[in-house]
Structure formats: structure tokens, C-alpha cells
Amino acid sequence: MEAPAQGLLEAEPLRGRDEDAVASADFSSMLSDEEREELKAELVQLEDEITTLRQVLSAKERHLIEIKQKLGMNLMNEIKQNFSKSWHDMQTTTAYKKTHETLSHAGQKATAAFSNVGTAISKKFGDMRNSPTFKSFEERVETTVTSLKETLTKVGGPNPGGGSFEEVLSSTAHASAQSSAGAPRREEEELQC
């Protein structure tokens, strides 16, 4: 194993304060005119190369887009594929698996609890329905419904089909209209005979 280089050259990259020191240093006085001209030429050449590389990259990106369009690939498909891949990657993590197992177990327990509550409520309703209070209430409701039906039948006349509420209401209105207008019509009928 070699020992790290000692002296002027350091093996570590420049740190922030070192970069600030280099940026603020004025090396132009240390350069000869010839070196300055070479550096300027190199700078122009590097800028040209960067411009060329940008143009090449732009052309390649356009070509890539054309190929994707020909293959029917578009931005939405790429987003879907990326999302699907990310979703799959997330599902394979241990944290997701543990969370999924925990929530699944909790869901099963909640389902069992709701089932037990539903059974208990059904049992209570059954018990309540068999109670004397409910039986008495049920008998009163049946008696009230029966008497209402009898009253409606008397008011509207016999209706073997029972009829709907609208029919009963219409029949009642018709019967009351006949009874209020019935007296004058009888006189008219007697006159015509």
C-alpha cells in the first residue's frame, strides 16, 4: 500500500472554502502573454465543443422522440410504466409487506367484530320482537291498520283489490263530491222523467 502523497499536491478534492480561494486568486499576473493566448484559444475551443455536444444531444433527443412516436410510445405510456414499476418496487419492500400483513390482519379482526355486532343486534331484535311490550305494540298497529282499512272501504265503497293510496284518495274525493252535489241532481232527474 502506498503512502499518501505529501507536499504541494493533495489527494482530496477541493472543498468549498478552497474553491472560493482559487476563484478569488488573480493568476493573470503570473501568466505570460503566450500562455494567456493559448488559454483563450483553449477556452474558445471548449465552448465550441460544448455547443457542438449540445446540438448533437438535441438531435439525438429529437430522434429518440421520433422513434418512440413510431413505436406508439408516448409520455402517458412512459408515466404509466414508471408508475407500475415504482408500485411494484414499493410492493416488494419489507415495510410494505409488513404493513400489508398488519392491515390485512386488522381487517379480518374488524370483519369478525362487525359480524359479532350484527349477530348481537339481530339477537336483540329477535328478543325484543318476542317481548310482551313489542307484541302489544304490534297488536295495536294491526288494529289501527285494520280500522283504517275498514274506514276507507266505507268511505270509498267496496274495493276488492284494496287499491293504492292514490286510488283510495281519488275514490274518497269522488264520493264526497257526489254526496255534496247529490241533492240537486236528484231533483233534476225527477224533472226529466
Residue pairs with C-beta under 8 A, 6 or more apart in sequence:
4 11
5 11
14 22
28 36
31 39
68 74
90 96
91 97
128 134
149 162
152 168
152 172
153 159
155 171
155 172
155 175
156 163
156 168
156 171
156 172
156 175
157 171
157 175
159 167
159 168
159 171
163 171
